Each structure stands twice: as C-alpha cells, then as structure tokens.
Amino acid sequence: MKEKKFEEMTELKRLIKKKNYSYRVMAKEMNISLDAFNNKINGYTAINLREAEKLIEILGISGKDVNRYFFGKCCETQQKGAEMHVF
C-alpha cells in the first residue's frame, strides 16, 4: 500500500464535488493523467505551484480562500483576512 506523504486535500475535494466536476475532467483540464490527479488530491504526491494555479483558475478560488483549499490545518492560526496572492 502507498504511503501518504502529504495532507489529503479534503476541502478541495468538497469544492470539486460542489462545482460538479469529476476527477477525470479535472485531470484533463490540468493535462495530467487521472492516476496522477488522484495521487495529488489524496496526498500521495505533491501539487506543484503551476498545478495549484490551474486548480485556482478552473475552480474560481479567490485569493482569500487559497489557504483553506491548499494549506488546510497548517494555516488555521494565520490572521483572519490575510490573503495569498497567486499570479
């Protein structure tokens, strides 16, 4: 069995479901295989910056919500109202 090296992207999974996207569609939009997308969203491999930017674009994630979807628990103590700017 594979070992998870990263936190599972639970909030991102919820957003994908809420926006009615399938993992297959997400993988195609990101130009990666379905297996690669599954590994990333489930915490087996890292999502790189370009992939995160593409997900932000596809899902319409605002700057103020980036931490919620990509950094989860590690940023819960960050000051409210702080935004991450993605270019």
Secondary structure, 3 states (H helix, E strand, C coil): CCCCCCCCCHHHHHHHHHCCCCHHHHHHHHCCCHHHHHHHHCCCCCCCHHHHHHHHHHHCCCHHHHHHHHCHHHHCCCCCCCCCCCC
